[in-house]
Amino acid sequence: MSRRKVLAGNWKMNKLNADVDAFVEGYSAAVGGPSPVTTIICPPYTLLQSAVRAAKKHGYLVVSQNVHGEGKGAFTGEISIPMLKEIGVNGAVVGHSERRQYYAETDHAIGVKAKALQAANMWAICCIGETKDQRVSGETMKVVGAQLDGICASLTSLENIMFAYEPVWAIGTGLNASDEQAQEVHAFVRGRLAEKYGPKVAEATSILYGGSVKSSNIKGLISQKDIDGGLVGGASLDPAEFAAIYKGMS
């Protein structure tokens, strides 16, 4: 999946098992046949097995919305990488802004999770992004750079790693960064990765944009040099709209 276009749908705490088949089949029918865009579905834990079964028929990937960095132990309420792998899950989103905001997840913890996913040959989608106050005060690159440094401190390579730039001020607000604003941060991230892992590795790493992505704005975003796809929230709950985003990327 080196530098492929990627469309990932984060369902957050939505849907039930009864909804999964209809969503996947509706989306598949709308998008048609094979495409260079890789589809990833990120359902809640209780829907993962249903999603794996439904997605497998169409070649879609399924990743969890979170995971613990340890393989087992006394971590009540958590879920491990071996548990996910056992049921056919392909990876996990780590460090989503809502996890950072509500559960105080740190860059170091996110890096540890990403490294553990790597070791299991599973995908990690590592999220980074600034708040509105940080954007207004001109601290975007400082904040994003520090987050990236904290995560990458645990990673000796970028194998099976993707990044998602999600400006916190654009998540679920109806706002989103302009094409130029998003590209500026994506280019910064790729440049930082080139410094750490070399230009060739950085060029092969997919960097997604997340922040009120929808069918009406995806074409402008995906046309940017360093934007490789979208991590979609609310718009991923509707199979027709999710398919329209897919078509805008194709």
TIGU-860257 format. One record per residue (C-alpha): residue in one letter; chain; x, y, z. Coordinates in steps of 0.02 Angstrom, whole numbers, plus 50000, padded with zeros to 5 digits. Each point is the difference from the previous one (the first is absolute). Example, Ala and Ser with C-alpha at 12.3 -4.5 7.8 and 13.67 -1.06 7.14 Angstrom:
node res:A	chain:A	u:50615	v:49775	w:50390
node res:S	chain:A	u:50069	v:50172	w:49967
This chain:
node res:M	chain:A	u:50000	v:50000	w:50000
node res:S	chain:A	u:50150	v:50114	w:49972
node res:R	chain:A	u:49937	v:50176	w:49963
node res:R	chain:A	u:49834	v:49935	w:49939
node res:K	chain:A	u:49846	v:50106	w:50014
node res:V	chain:A	u:49911	v:49950	w:50160
node res:L	chain:A	u:49822	v:50032	w:50056
node res:A	chain:A	u:49970	v:49957	w:50183
node res:G	chain:A	u:49830	v:50016	w:50084
node res:N	chain:A	u:49999	v:50025	w:50188
node res:W	chain:A	u:49828	v:49954	w:50063
node res:K	chain:A	u:50043	v:50056	w:50178
node res:M	chain:A	u:49864	v:49944	w:50124
node res:N	chain:A	u:49866	v:49969	w:49869
node res:K	chain:A	u:49907	v:49856	w:49917
node res:L	chain:A	u:49954	v:49824	w:50057
node res:N	chain:A	u:50040	v:49828	w:49930
node res:A	chain:A	u:49834	v:50000	w:49908
node res:D	chain:A	u:50060	v:50150	w:49899
node res:V	chain:A	u:50166	v:49931	w:49938
node res:D	chain:A	u:49951	v:49889	w:49853
node res:A	chain:A	u:49883	v:50130	w:49926
node res:F	chain:A	u:50133	v:50134	w:50013
node res:V	chain:A	u:50138	v:49896	w:49918
node res:E	chain:A	u:49889	v:49933	w:49862
node res:G	chain:A	u:49927	v:50172	w:49965
node res:Y	chain:A	u:50171	v:50079	w:49993
node res:S	chain:A	u:50070	v:49862	w:49890
node res:A	chain:A	u:49856	v:50014	w:49877
node res:A	chain:A	u:50023	v:50188	w:49989
node res:V	chain:A	u:50188	v:49998	w:49970
node res:G	chain:A	u:50002	v:49858	w:49873
node res:G	chain:A	u:50155	v:49898	w:49957
node res:P	chain:A	u:50185	v:50005	w:50045
node res:S	chain:A	u:50085	v:50169	w:50021
node res:P	chain:A	u:50167	v:50070	w:50058
node res:V	chain:A	u:49912	v:50065	w:50156
node res:T	chain:A	u:50019	v:49889	w:50154
node res:T	chain:A	u:49844	v:49997	w:50109
node res:I	chain:A	u:50017	v:49984	w:50188
node res:I	chain:A	u:49855	v:49984	w:50122
node res:C	chain:A	u:50026	v:50046	w:50183
node res:P	chain:A	u:49850	v:49937	w:50101
node res:P	chain:A	u:49975	v:49988	w:50189
node res:Y	chain:A	u:50069	v:49844	w:50085
node res:T	chain:A	u:49835	v:49905	w:50005
node res:L	chain:A	u:49979	v:50018	w:49812
node res:L	chain:A	u:50175	v:49944	w:49950
node res:Q	chain:A	u:49960	v:49817	w:49966
node res:S	chain:A	u:49848	v:50044	w:49896
node res:A	chain:A	u:50101	v:50130	w:49905
node res:V	chain:A	u:50143	v:49879	w:49965
node res:R	chain:A	u:49879	v:49872	w:49931
node res:A	chain:A	u:49909	v:50126	w:49891
node res:A	chain:A	u:50155	v:50095	w:49941
node res:K	chain:A	u:50102	v:49847	w:49956
node res:K	chain:A	u:49889	v:49961	w:49850
node res:H	chain:A	u:50044	v:50167	w:49922
node res:G	chain:A	u:50183	v:50016	w:50048
node res:Y	chain:A	u:49970	v:50140	w:50125
node res:L	chain:A	u:50107	v:50015	w:50156
node res:V	chain:A	u:49931	v:50012	w:50176
node res:V	chain:A	u:50093	v:50089	w:50139
node res:S	chain:A	u:49956	v:50033	w:50180
node res:Q	chain:A	u:49975	v:50177	w:50068
node res:N	chain:A	u:50129	v:49968	w:50136
node res:V	chain:A	u:50107	v:49864	w:50079
node res:H	chain:A	u:50111	v:49973	w:50152
node res:G	chain:A	u:50188	v:49994	w:49982
node res:E	chain:A	u:50020	v:49843	w:50107
node res:G	chain:A	u:49957	v:49826	w:49937
node res:K	chain:A	u:49906	v:49951	w:50160
node res:G	chain:A	u:49984	v:50046	w:50182
node res:A	chain:A	u:49896	v:50084	w:50134
node res:F	chain:A	u:49933	v:50142	w:49893
node res:T	chain:A	u:49813	v:50000	w:50032
node res:G	chain:A	u:49897	v:50065	w:49856
node res:E	chain:A	u:50141	v:49989	w:49873
node res:I	chain:A	u:50026	v:49890	w:49847
node res:S	chain:A	u:50163	v:49924	w:49939
node res:I	chain:A	u:50082	v:49978	w:49832
node res:P	chain:A	u:49992	v:49808	w:50010
node res:M	chain:A	u:49812	v:50013	w:50033
node res:L	chain:A	u:49978	v:50107	w:49845
node res:K	chain:A	u:50112	v:49892	w:49893
node res:E	chain:A	u:49908	v:49842	w:50052
node res:I	chain:A	u:49839	v:50062	w:49920
node res:G	chain:A	u:50083	v:50064	w:49841
node res:V	chain:A	u:50014	v:50186	w:50037
node res:N	chain:A	u:50137	v:50084	w:49895
node res:G	chain:A	u:50059	v:50135	w:50120
node res:A	chain:A	u:49946	v:50147	w:50107
node res:V	chain:A	u:49981	v:50188	w:50003
node res:V	chain:A	u:50111	v:50068	w:50138
node res:G	chain:A	u:50002	v:50174	w:50076
node res:H	chain:A	u:49837	v:50066	w:49931
node res:S	chain:A	u:49970	v:50175	w:50067
node res:E	chain:A	u:49850	v:49940	w:50099
node res:R	chain:A	u:50110	v:49871	w:50086
node res:R	chain:A	u:50126	v:50136	w:50038
node res:Q	chain:A	u:49867	v:50121	w:50062
node res:Y	chain:A	u:49888	v:49885	w:50103
node res:Y	chain:A	u:50124	v:49866	w:50056
node res:A	chain:A	u:50163	v:50099	w:50012
node res:E	chain:A	u:50096	v:49889	w:49879
node res:T	chain:A	u:50179	v:50058	w:49977
node res:D	chain:A	u:50112	v:49999	w:49847
node res:H	chain:A	u:50111	v:49872	w:50085
node res:A	chain:A	u:49854	v:49882	w:50032
node res:I	chain:A	u:49944	v:50020	w:49820
node res:G	chain:A	u:50175	v:49958	w:49939
node res:V	chain:A	u:50004	v:49845	w:50110
node res:K	chain:A	u:49835	v:49941	w:49926
node res:A	chain:A	u:50061	v:50032	w:49823
node res:K	chain:A	u:50159	v:49902	w:50032
node res:A	chain:A	u:49902	v:49854	w:50072
node res:L	chain:A	u:49886	v:49999	w:49847
node res:Q	chain:A	u:50154	v:50000	w:49888
node res:A	chain:A	u:50070	v:49850	w:50092
node res:A	chain:A	u:49836	v:49908	w:49968
node res:N	chain:A	u:50006	v:50046	w:49814
node res:M	chain:A	u:49844	v:50105	w:50020
node res:W	chain:A	u:49964	v:50177	w:49941
node res:A	chain:A	u:50009	v:50152	w:50113
node res:I	chain:A	u:49914	v:50162	w:49951
node res:C	chain:A	u:50085	v:50129	w:50111
node res:C	chain:A	u:49902	v:50161	w:50027
node res:I	chain:A	u:50073	v:50172	w:50025
node res:G	chain:A	u:49926	v:50175	w:49999
node res:E	chain:A	u:49981	v:50167	w:50085
node res:T	chain:A	u:49858	v:50087	w:50092
node res:K	chain:A	u:49917	v:50161	w:49942
node res:D	chain:A	u:50096	v:50104	w:50128
node res:Q	chain:A	u:50165	v:49924	w:49943
node res:R	chain:A	u:49956	v:50036	w:49818
node res:V	chain:A	u:49952	v:50180	w:50038
node res:S	chain:A	u:50159	v:50030	w:50100
node res:G	chain:A	u:50108	v:49936	w:49857
node res:E	chain:A	u:50058	v:49843	w:50091
node res:T	chain:A	u:49937	v:49871	w:49876
node res:M	chain:A	u:50169	v:49938	w:49939
node res:K	chain:A	u:50075	v:50005	w:50174
node res:V	chain:A	u:49857	v:49895	w:50071
node res:V	chain:A	u:49992	v:49877	w:49854
node res:G	chain:A	u:50189	v:49984	w:49998
node res:A	chain:A	u:50006	v:49961	w:50186
node res:Q	chain:A	u:49861	v:49870	w:49982
node res:L	chain:A	u:50091	v:49920	w:49854
node res:D	chain:A	u:50165	v:49997	w:50095
node res:G	chain:A	u:49917	v:49920	w:50151
node res:I	chain:A	u:49921	v:49862	w:49897
node res:C	chain:A	u:50152	v:49968	w:49891
node res:A	chain:A	u:50113	v:49983	w:50152
node res:S	chain:A	u:49931	v:49823	w:50015
node res:L	chain:A	u:50015	v:49958	w:49814
node res:T	chain:A	u:50159	v:49946	w:49914
node res:S	chain:A	u:49908	v:49984	w:49834
node res:L	chain:A	u:49835	v:50050	w:49920
node res:E	chain:A	u:49952	v:49827	w:49943
node res:N	chain:A	u:49811	v:49979	w:50017
node res:I	chain:A	u:49984	v:50180	w:50062
node res:M	chain:A	u:49883	v:50134	w:49933
node res:F	chain:A	u:49971	v:50172	w:50070
node res:A	chain:A	u:49841	v:50102	w:50006
node res:Y	chain:A	u:50005	v:50188	w:50020
node res:E	chain:A	u:49839	v:50050	w:50085
node res:P	chain:A	u:49986	v:50182	w:50054
node res:V	chain:A	u:49899	v:49986	w:50160
node res:W	chain:A	u:49904	v:50159	w:49959
node res:A	chain:A	u:49931	v:49918	w:49842
node res:I	chain:A	u:49938	v:49836	w:50075
node res:G	chain:A	u:49811	v:49990	w:50007
node res:T	chain:A	u:49984	v:50188	w:49985
node res:G	chain:A	u:49958	v:50014	w:49816
node res:L	chain:A	u:50160	v:50100	w:49978
node res:N	chain:A	u:50150	v:49931	w:49912
node res:A	chain:A	u:50172	v:50061	w:49954
node res:S	chain:A	u:50013	v:50075	w:49828
node res:D	chain:A	u:50088	v:49894	w:49870
node res:E	chain:A	u:50152	v:50111	w:50017
node res:Q	chain:A	u:50001	v:49995	w:50191
node res:A	chain:A	u:49987	v:49811	w:50000
node res:Q	chain:A	u:50136	v:49982	w:49868
node res:E	chain:A	u:50117	v:50113	w:50098
node res:V	chain:A	u:49990	v:49888	w:50153
node res:H	chain:A	u:50010	v:49839	w:49900
node res:A	chain:A	u:50157	v:50064	w:49912
node res:F	chain:A	u:50073	v:50045	w:50169
node res:V	chain:A	u:49963	v:49826	w:50067
node res:R	chain:A	u:50076	v:49915	w:49849
node res:G	chain:A	u:50154	v:50110	w:50014
node res:R	chain:A	u:50019	v:49956	w:50184
node res:L	chain:A	u:49984	v:49816	w:49960
node res:A	chain:A	u:50133	v:50020	w:49864
node res:E	chain:A	u:50119	v:50071	w:50129
node res:K	chain:A	u:49970	v:49852	w:50114
node res:Y	chain:A	u:49987	v:49854	w:49880
node res:G	chain:A	u:50063	v:50065	w:49833
node res:P	chain:A	u:49911	v:50075	w:49848
node res:K	chain:A	u:49960	v:49832	w:49921
node res:V	chain:A	u:49909	v:49936	w:50153
node res:A	chain:A	u:49909	v:50165	w:50025
node res:E	chain:A	u:49942	v:50000	w:49819
node res:A	chain:A	u:49928	v:49825	w:50021
node res:T	chain:A	u:49902	v:50042	w:50159
node res:S	chain:A	u:49814	v:50039	w:49985
node res:I	chain:A	u:49942	v:50156	w:50091
node res:L	chain:A	u:49811	v:50022	w:50014
node res:Y	chain:A	u:49899	v:50155	w:50038
node res:G	chain:A	u:49862	v:49994	w:50131
node res:G	chain:A	u:49884	v:50142	w:50045
node res:S	chain:A	u:49822	v:50013	w:49931
node res:V	chain:A	u:50047	v:49908	w:49840
node res:K	chain:A	u:49852	v:49980	w:49883
node res:S	chain:A	u:49961	v:49973	w:49816
node res:S	chain:A	u:49991	v:50187	w:49969
node res:N	chain:A	u:50181	v:50034	w:50053
node res:I	chain:A	u:50096	v:49839	w:49968
node res:K	chain:A	u:50050	v:50040	w:49820
node res:G	chain:A	u:50093	v:50156	w:50050
node res:L	chain:A	u:50086	v:49915	w:50145
node res:I	chain:A	u:50054	v:49844	w:49904
node res:S	chain:A	u:50069	v:50108	w:49859
node res:Q	chain:A	u:50134	v:50065	w:50118
node res:K	chain:A	u:50173	v:49923	w:49980
node res:D	chain:A	u:50019	v:49932	w:50176
node res:I	chain:A	u:49821	v:49952	w:50044
node res:D	chain:A	u:49971	v:49815	w:49970
node res:G	chain:A	u:49823	v:49977	w:50062
node res:G	chain:A	u:49877	v:50033	w:50138
node res:L	chain:A	u:49961	v:49944	w:50176
node res:V	chain:A	u:49813	v:50033	w:49997
node res:G	chain:A	u:49887	v:50015	w:50151
node res:G	chain:A	u:49816	v:50044	w:49987
node res:A	chain:A	u:49992	v:49986	w:49810
node res:S	chain:A	u:50057	v:49819	w:50011
node res:L	chain:A	u:49838	v:49948	w:50086
node res:D	chain:A	u:49900	v:50017	w:49839
node res:P	chain:A	u:50053	v:49872	w:49868
node res:A	chain:A	u:49943	v:50112	w:49856
node res:E	chain:A	u:50099	v:50150	w:50062
node res:F	chain:A	u:50151	v:49891	w:50042
node res:A	chain:A	u:49992	v:49929	w:49823
node res:A	chain:A	u:49988	v:50176	w:49929
node res:I	chain:A	u:50161	v:50045	w:50093
node res:Y	chain:A	u:50080	v:49843	w:49928
node res:K	chain:A	u:49950	v:50051	w:49825
node res:G	chain:A	u:50071	v:50172	w:50028
node res:M	chain:A	u:50167	v:49919	w:50039
node res:S	chain:A	u:50000	v:49877	w:49854
